[in-house]
Amino acid sequence: MTLIYGHRGARGEAPENTLASFQACLAAGVSRCELDLHLSKDGQLMVIHDATLKRTTGRSGKVSQYTAAQLMQMDARLNTVPWPHPCPIPSLEQLFRLCPFDHWQLEVKEASHARAAHIVRAIDELSQHCAVQDKIIITSSSRTVLRAAQRLTPHLARGLVAEYAWLDPIKVALRYQCETLVLNWALCTEQRLRKAQQEGLHVSVWTVNEPALMRRLAACGADSLITDFPGLAIATLGNH
């Protein structure tokens, strides 16, 4: 059985990483999601892909230069599907409280040692406060982030995000005691998929938007697919 995760909510159907996007994902019948995190100036976990604000809000500066309250006033509808209403940048706490997902892939892009440590501790504290520790996994392509999570929050699940194969992604995932390999679809050969699963890794493949690719990866035994179009994935694969 192949599970379905909404990518940044339902990125192809609503403005990415906004409450509207995660609600669209749930409305499509998909109860698992992937999202991206950055810290605000006052140390709050904010749901936004880029470290800068320009692409989705048109504002200048970095996420880390603004407080959570300021960020939650910014409309994140730029460079996305048309949407009739403002879509503020949400905090992770908002989403935990408003969106009853069964599982969350929380991707962290921070690379500095200090910020990596800060963000994994913040995830630990918030997930404990909201009683979702068993429903989350911290994922990252950053070895610094995975090392910080392994050292500071060993009780939280970890996953390696692998976009390139210049290092063996399976070996790297095992080195950091990950339970999931989040694999770019172009790297997901049947041989690599089988090898990862033999090592006990859950293989989650991204970003899978074409029905033919969804069917092929499901047939190969991918554990989960991450898609911009959760409604399309449900229609293609059935409600998994």
Order of alpha helices (4+ residues) and beta strands (2+ residues): beta-alpha-beta-beta-alpha-alpha-alpha-beta-alpha-beta-alpha-beta-alpha-beta-alpha-beta-alpha-beta-alpha
